[in-house]
Amino acid sequence: MKHVCLVLGFTVVLGQVIEIPLNHHERRRPLRDQFWSVPQGLNSKNLPMNNIAESVYTADLMIGTPYQPFRVLVDTGSADTWVFSVANRKPFELPSLFESYNHSKSSTYTPVGSKFLIHYGTGQASGFSAQDVVALGGVQSKSKMTFAEIDGPYQETNIPLGYPQDGIMGFGFPAYSVLRSPNPLQVLKNDGLVPKAVATFSLARTGASSSLLLGDLPILASNEEIIWVPVVPFESSWIIEIKSLSAGGYQECILTACKALIDSGSTFMSFPKYTFQHLTSNIRGSRTDCGLAPQGFWKCSKLNPDGLIPLSFEVNGRTLTLEGKDFMRGGTEANGAGVLELSQFDDPVFILGQPFMRKYTSIFDFDNERIGFVVKK
């Protein structure tokens, strides 16, 4: 069996599994609806994922023949893949910072032409659909994948000019896709190029090693095991049930299970307003230096997690706990203080984003419609 293993930007051929190193990068706004970003210059045997400023994890996606490289956010919270189109440059003056797809230079391009529009919180992307071969980590698809070329105003996407990012690679289910198209991993699986449609995210903060394993389950240490949780039926996305949420003396989801989206594209963990208010008032414990900042997130005057109350989730009979150090960060928003990576929004479904996925390596199993979390035995 052939594996493709990428370590620190170098590709080693080992088998039908693709391992991608990730880098973490910061963005200025912390909420999920200021989403995306991506890595740089990838050849046919290199698919790094970058962590852009403590906020987004990115990867290189190759499209077309010959390859055209793109930096794309790998997002389990959406299901469509899109990149900027060369058609975007003239009418909307797409800055040269962004790479754009030129289908006239690809011998394997097939026009589809249907209109495409997708909304992400405060941003959106509009364009038209296309088909072409794709490659991840040097493994090129045999069949063509349907994706979108964005020719609408790039400003609508809400991607700041300082972010060298060319699009999004959605890792959700096809039923959740505007295009109703399999994602690149599923295309490789359908072509018989990887054994399983499984993606494992091992995320770390900036400066530490992160990786994305595609095609098989991770190799565990002797003291580790996987907790498997089925996705909620008929949701068509990576939503699971939370049987209990607790912080100090506060508990929720006891009588009726709550739902949570496991989302690699979310910088923070987000909760409905009522839940957010109770969590934050309990999480700060006896600390008096923590409060709601004007920007809408909570921060403490000191970048020190001591005294913060742990946050616990019960899933499938097991309790997964995040301590203060797991959801406090510095950064441009903090100005030397500590930001709590928690936010509120108007939706009953929790969003367990990068803080949760950094604590627990997360396995997205398309074949069995379940999510696994790596825990200590």
C-alpha positions in Angstrom: 0.0 0.0 0.0 1.4 3.4 -1.0 1.4 6.3 1.4 2.2 10.0 0.8 3.6 11.6 3.9 4.4 15.3 4.1 6.6 16.4 6.9 7.7 20.0 7.3 7.0 20.8 3.7 8.7 17.7 2.3 6.8 14.8 0.6 7.8 11.2 1.3 6.1 8.5 -0.6 4.8 5.9 1.8 1.3 4.8 0.7 -2.2 5.7 -0.2 -2.5 8.1 2.7 -1.7 11.9 2.5 -0.3 13.6 5.5 -0.1 17.4 5.3 1.8 19.6 7.7 -0.3 22.6 8.8 0.8 26.1 9.7 -1.3 28.5 11.8 -1.8 32.1 11.0 -3.6 35.0 12.8 -6.4 37.2 11.5 -7.5 40.4 13.1 -11.2 39.5 13.7 -12.0 36.4 15.8 -15.5 35.3 14.8 -16.4 32.5 12.4 -18.0 34.8 9.8 -14.6 36.4 9.1 -13.5 33.0 7.8 -10.8 31.8 5.5 -7.1 31.8 4.4 -4.4 29.5 3.0 -0.7 28.4 2.3 1.9 29.1 -0.3 3.6 27.6 -3.3 3.0 23.9 -3.5 4.3 21.6 -6.1 2.7 18.3 -7.2 4.2 16.5 -4.2 3.6 19.1 -1.4 0.4 20.1 0.2 1.2 22.1 3.4 -1.5 23.5 5.6 -0.7 26.8 7.3 -2.1 28.3 10.5 -2.7 31.9 9.7 -2.3 34.0 12.9 -4.0 31.9 15.5 -7.2 31.9 13.4 -7.1 29.8 10.2 -5.5 26.6 9.0 -4.7 26.5 5.3 -3.6 24.0 2.6 -2.4 24.1 -1.0 -4.8 22.7 -3.6 -3.7 22.1 -7.2 -6.2 22.5 -10.0 -5.9 21.8 -13.7 -3.4 20.5 -16.2 -0.7 21.8 -15.8 -1.2 22.5 -12.1 -2.3 25.9 -10.9 -1.6 26.3 -7.1 -4.1 27.9 -4.7 -4.0 28.6 -1.0 -7.3 27.5 0.4 -8.9 27.3 3.9 -9.7 23.7 4.8 -13.2 24.1 6.3 -15.3 21.3 7.9 -18.0 23.8 8.4 -18.8 24.2 4.7 -19.0 21.8 1.8 -18.0 23.7 -1.4 -14.7 24.4 -3.0 -14.0 27.6 -4.7 -11.1 29.7 -5.9 -10.9 33.2 -7.5 -11.3 33.3 -11.2 -9.0 35.2 -13.6 -12.2 36.7 -14.9 -12.4 38.5 -11.5 -9.3 40.6 -12.1 -10.5 43.1 -14.7 -14.0 44.0 -13.7 -13.4 43.9 -9.9 -9.7 44.5 -9.8 -8.7 41.4 -7.8 -5.4 42.4 -6.1 -2.4 40.5 -7.5 -1.9 39.2 -3.9 -4.5 36.5 -4.8 -3.9 33.7 -7.2 -6.7 33.1 -9.7 -7.7 30.1 -11.8 -7.4 30.5 -15.6 -9.4 27.7 -17.2 -8.1 28.6 -20.6 -4.7 27.4 -19.5 -5.9 24.0 -18.4 -6.2 21.2 -20.9 -8.5 19.2 -18.6 -11.0 22.0 -17.9 -14.7 21.4 -18.6 -17.2 24.3 -18.5 -20.4 23.8 -16.4 -21.5 27.4 -16.3 -24.3 27.3 -13.7 -24.4 30.3 -11.3 -22.9 29.9 -7.9 -23.7 31.9 -4.7 -22.8 30.9 -1.2 -23.2 32.9 2.1 -20.8 32.7 5.1 -22.0 34.8 8.0 -21.2 38.4 6.9 -19.4 37.3 3.7 -20.4 35.7 0.5 -18.9 34.4 -2.8 -20.4 34.5 -6.2 -19.4 33.1 -9.5 -20.0 30.1 -11.7 -19.3 26.3 -11.6 -16.5 24.5 -13.4 -14.9 21.0 -13.5 -11.2 20.0 -13.6 -8.8 17.6 -12.1 -7.4 18.4 -8.6 -4.4 17.2 -6.6 -3.6 17.0 -2.9 -0.1 16.3 -1.7 1.0 15.1 -5.1 -1.9 12.7 -5.6 -3.9 13.8 -8.6 -7.5 12.8 -9.2 -8.4 10.7 -12.3 -11.9 12.2 -12.5 -12.8 15.9 -12.5 -14.2 17.7 -9.5 -16.9 20.3 -9.6 -15.9 23.6 -8.0 -16.7 27.3 -8.3 -14.8 30.1 -10.0 -15.4 33.4 -8.1 -15.8 36.3 -10.5 -17.9 38.5 -8.1 -16.4 41.4 -6.1 -13.6 39.9 -3.9 -14.6 42.4 -1.2 -17.8 40.5 -0.7 -15.8 37.5 0.5 -14.6 39.5 3.5 -11.0 38.3 3.0 -8.7 41.1 4.2 -6.0 42.3 1.8 -3.3 41.2 4.2 -4.4 37.5 3.8 -2.8 35.6 1.0 -5.7 33.3 0.5 -7.3 32.2 -2.8 -10.4 30.4 -1.7 -12.0 27.7 0.4 -11.9 23.9 0.3 -15.0 22.7 2.0 -14.8 19.3 3.8 -18.5 18.9 4.5 -20.9 16.4 3.0 -22.1 16.8 -0.6 -25.7 17.1 0.6 -24.7 20.3 2.3 -22.9 21.6 -0.8 -24.4 24.3 -3.0 -22.9 22.5 -6.0 -23.9 19.1 -4.6 -20.3 18.0 -5.4 -17.9 15.7 -3.5 -15.0 17.4 -1.9 -11.4 16.7 -3.1 -10.9 13.9 -0.5 -14.0 12.1 -1.6 -13.0 12.5 -5.3 -9.7 10.8 -4.5 -11.5 8.0 -2.6 -14.0 7.5 -5.5 -11.0 7.3 -7.9 -9.4 4.6 -5.7 -6.4 6.7 -4.8 -6.9 6.6 -1.1 -8.4 3.7 0.9 -10.8 5.6 3.0 -12.6 9.0 3.0 -11.3 9.9 6.4 -9.6 13.2 7.4 -7.7 13.7 10.7 -7.0 17.2 12.0 -4.2 17.5 14.5 -4.1 21.2 15.2 -1.7 23.3 17.3 -1.1 26.9 17.9 1.4 29.0 15.9 4.9 27.7 16.3 4.0 24.1 16.9 3.4 21.2 14.5 0.0 20.7 13.0 -1.1 18.2 10.4 -3.9 16.9 8.2 -4.0 13.2 7.5 -6.2 12.1 4.6 -7.1 8.5 3.6 -6.9 6.4 6.8 -7.1 6.5 10.6 -4.1 7.9 12.5 -1.6 5.7 14.4 -2.3 6.1 18.1 0.1 6.1 21.0 -0.3 3.2 23.4 -2.1 5.4 25.9 -4.6 6.8 23.4 -7.9 5.7 22.1 -10.7 7.1 19.8 -14.1 8.1 21.1 -16.5 7.8 18.1 -19.6 10.0 17.9 -22.2 9.6 15.1 -23.3 12.7 13.3 -26.9 13.8 13.9 -29.1 12.2 11.2 -30.4 14.5 8.4 -28.2 17.4 9.3 -25.9 16.8 6.3 -23.0 18.3 8.2 -20.5 17.5 11.0 -23.0 18.1 13.8 -23.0 15.9 16.9 -25.1 15.7 20.1 -23.8 17.1 23.3 -25.4 15.4 26.3 -24.1 17.8 28.9 -22.3 21.1 28.9 -20.9 22.4 32.2 -18.7 25.1 33.7 -18.4 25.3 37.4 -22.0 25.2 38.8 -23.6 25.8 35.5 -25.1 22.9 33.5 -27.0 22.7 30.2 -28.1 20.1 27.7 -29.2 17.7 30.5 -32.8 17.2 29.7 -32.5 17.7 25.9 -29.3 17.1 24.1 -27.7 20.1 22.4 -26.2 20.1 19.0 -22.7 21.2 18.1 -20.9 21.7 14.8 -17.2 20.6 14.8 -15.7 23.3 12.6 -12.1 23.7 11.6 -12.9 27.1 10.0 -14.0 28.7 13.3 -11.4 30.6 15.3 -13.6 30.6 18.5 -16.2 28.3 20.1 -19.6 30.0 19.7 -22.8 29.6 21.7 -26.3 31.1 21.7 -26.5 34.3 23.7 -28.2 32.7 26.8 -25.6 29.9 27.0 -22.7 32.3 26.3 -23.7 34.6 29.2 -23.9 31.8 31.7 -20.7 30.2 30.5 -18.6 33.3 30.7 -20.0 34.3 34.1 -19.0 30.9 35.5 -15.7 30.4 33.6 -14.1 33.4 35.0 -14.5 32.0 38.5 -13.0 34.3 41.1 -11.1 36.5 38.6 -12.2 40.1 38.5 -10.1 41.1 35.6 -12.2 39.4 32.9 -15.1 41.0 31.1 -16.8 41.6 27.8 -14.7 43.8 25.4 -16.3 46.4 23.1 -15.4 44.1 20.1 -17.8 41.5 21.4 -15.4 38.9 22.9 -14.3 38.3 26.4 -10.8 39.1 27.6 -8.9 39.2 30.8 -6.3 41.9 31.6 -3.6 39.3 32.1 -2.6 36.7 29.6 -2.7 34.0 32.3 -5.3 31.2 32.4 -4.9 30.6 36.2 -8.2 30.7 38.0 -10.4 30.1 34.9 -13.0 27.3 35.4 -12.7 24.3 33.0 -15.4 23.8 30.3 -16.7 20.2 29.9 -18.7 18.5 27.2 -20.3 15.0 27.5 -20.3 13.1 24.2 -21.3 9.5 23.8 -20.8 8.8 27.5 -17.4 10.4 27.8 -16.5 13.8 29.2 -14.2 16.0 27.1 -12.7 18.9 29.1 -11.0 22.2 28.1 -9.0 24.0 30.7 -8.4 27.8 30.7 -5.1 27.4 28.8 -7.0 25.7 26.0 -9.3 28.6 25.2 -7.2 31.7 26.2 -5.0 33.4 23.6 -3.1 36.6 23.0 -3.0 38.3 19.7 -3.8 41.6 18.0 -7.2 41.8 19.7 -5.7 41.4 23.1 -3.2 44.2 23.3 -1.2 42.3 25.9 -4.3 40.8 27.6 -5.8 37.3 27.2 -8.7 36.7 24.9 -11.2 34.0 25.8 -11.9 32.1 22.5 -15.6 32.2 23.1 -18.3 34.1 21.2 -22.1 34.4 21.0 -24.3 34.3 18.0 -27.9 33.8 17.0 -28.1 30.1 16.4 -29.1 27.2 18.7 -26.3 25.0 17.3 -23.0 25.3 19.2 -19.9 25.8 17.1 -16.9 23.9 18.5 -14.0 25.4 16.5 -10.3 25.4 16.7 -9.9 25.5 20.5 -11.8 22.3 20.8 -10.0 20.7 17.9 -6.6 21.7 19.2 -7.3 19.9 22.5 -8.7 16.8 20.8 -7.4 15.5 17.5 -10.5 15.2 15.4 -11.3 12.5 12.8 -13.9 13.1 10.2 -15.1 9.7 8.8 -17.2 10.3 5.7 -17.7 6.6 5.1 -19.4 5.9 8.4 -20.8 9.4 9.0 -19.1 9.8 12.4 -16.5 12.0 14.2 -13.7 10.5 16.4 -11.8 12.3 19.1 -8.4 11.1 20.3 -8.3 10.9 24.1 -6.1 9.5 26.8 -7.1 6.1 28.0 
